[in-house]
Amino acid sequence: MPAYHEPVMKSEVLHYLNIHMEGVIVDGTLGDGGHTEFILKNTAPDIRVFAIDRDLSAIERARERLSPFRDRVTLAHGNLGDIKSLAAQNGITHIAGLLMDLGVSSPQLDTPGRGFSIQHDGPLDMRMDPSQKTSAAELLEKLSDIELMSIIKNFGEERYSKRIVRAIRKEQAERPITTTGQLSRLVARVVSSPRHSRIHPATRTFQALRIAVNDELEQLKSALQDVVGLLNSTARLVVISFHSLEDRIVKTFFRDEQKGCSCPPKIPQCICGRSQTLKIITRKPLVPSEDEVAQNPRSISAKLRVAERVYV
Ligand SMILES: C[S@@+](CC[C@H](N)C(=O)[O-])C[C@H]1O[C@@H](n2cnc3c(N)ncnc32)[C@H](O)[C@@H]1O
């Protein structure tokens, strides 16, 4: 069994959730349950956690780990984007806080059979939920050149998307691309990393495909939209993201919800009818300490943002 995922910035998460004596905290990305366990250990017995993950194997691992707290925790298999219906199905109408620790977990990355890793060869899969329809290999077959180029460019922030797609098509003309090794080698042949960089040249392509396979950005946007209606007054929304696309979505969402009215400034009277729903608590994102990065290098790109529900 791979080692448990190391939860990032867990003290900051607990501090900023600002949990009181009772209520339901939602962990929208349970993973191995490290954050949930830390929250349950450090809060009052009337605090419950409702936790979601789209990966059934993560839920099973976490269920075992969280068994000492079984009376205080409910686990659900599903997508962040369905947070509203998942909460409703479990009788939850109000929540006292939400954590989203986005991206993939260490067991997902370190299990070659899941197909997320550039380091280990495995099937080119990348589905967080293996019961989902389309794997990364199937996506490469199915998409047009333009669609694939746009995914690699936009979701991977990759300058050489055209070159990469050309190389993918050349390989596919000879044989299907079915493994992570095959894809990472072919990208490395046409894209070079800056000298002394430890980042593999295929990192951005892998990121782009993973985001597309799991529809990560749309899931995040709907989760943010839907959760606001569930938050109690002063409940906190804590989001940890690991790349700039996610962080931008969170930052823009917080800013818009703090502003409320979205009418153009020239209009003398508000016609959109929107009012402020969030107050930003962290003007700039928090990042892990040097000590944490030294102990857990995977935490290096974490950015944590916090907002608080307000009713005006
Ligand atoms: C970084 S890990 C979370 C680790 C966790 N905080 C811990 O302490 O172990 C992210 C987890 O979120 C899940 N996940 C990512 N996006 C999701 C989504 N849209 N819906 C549900 N689960 C998602 C992944 O399957 C993964 O298990």
The ligand as a MOL file (V3000), in Angstrom:
LIG
                    3D

  0  0  0     0  0            999 V3000
M  V30 BEGIN CTAB
M  V30 COUNTS 27 29 0 0 0
M  V30 BEGIN ATOM
M  V30 1 C -4.5800 16.7030 -2.9950 0
M  V30 2 S -5.6410 15.3410 -2.7380 0 CHG=1
M  V30 3 C -6.3670 15.6760 -1.1790 0
M  V30 4 C -5.5570 15.1570 -0.0460 0
M  V30 5 C -6.2390 15.2700 1.2920 0
M  V30 6 N -6.4890 16.6460 1.6790 0
M  V30 7 C -5.4510 14.5460 2.3740 0
M  V30 8 O -5.1260 15.1760 3.4020 0
M  V30 9 O -5.1640 13.3590 2.2130 0 CHG=-1
M  V30 10 C -6.9400 15.6840 -3.8090 0
M  V30 11 C -8.0530 14.6400 -3.7890 0
M  V30 12 O -9.1900 15.2770 -4.3360 0
M  V30 13 C -9.8350 14.4190 -5.2240 0
M  V30 14 N -10.4640 15.3010 -6.2120 0
M  V30 15 C -9.8700 16.1730 -7.0530 0
M  V30 16 N -10.7760 16.8160 -7.7910 0
M  V30 17 C -11.9800 16.3520 -7.3890 0
M  V30 18 C -13.3100 16.6400 -7.7770 0
M  V30 19 N -13.5760 17.5200 -8.7320 0
M  V30 20 N -14.3170 16.0040 -7.1500 0
M  V30 21 C -14.0570 15.1090 -6.1480 0
M  V30 22 N -12.8140 14.7670 -5.7650 0
M  V30 23 C -11.7880 15.3960 -6.3730 0
M  V30 24 C -8.7570 13.5480 -5.8060 0
M  V30 25 O -9.2950 12.3130 -6.2210 0
M  V30 26 C -7.8000 13.4060 -4.6270 0
M  V30 27 O -8.0750 12.2480 -3.8820 0
M  V30 END ATOM
M  V30 BEGIN BOND
M  V30 1 1 1 2
M  V30 2 1 2 3
M  V30 3 1 2 10
M  V30 4 1 3 4
M  V30 5 1 4 5
M  V30 6 1 5 6
M  V30 7 1 5 7
M  V30 8 2 7 8
M  V30 9 1 7 9
M  V30 10 1 10 11
M  V30 11 1 11 12
M  V30 12 1 11 26
M  V30 13 1 12 13
M  V30 14 1 13 14
M  V30 15 1 13 24
M  V30 16 1 14 15
M  V30 17 1 14 23
M  V30 18 2 15 16
M  V30 19 1 16 17
M  V30 20 1 17 18
M  V30 21 2 17 23
M  V30 22 1 18 19
M  V30 23 2 18 20
M  V30 24 1 20 21
M  V30 25 2 21 22
M  V30 26 1 22 23
M  V30 27 1 24 25
M  V30 28 1 24 26
M  V30 29 1 26 27
M  V30 END BOND
M  V30 END CTAB
M  END
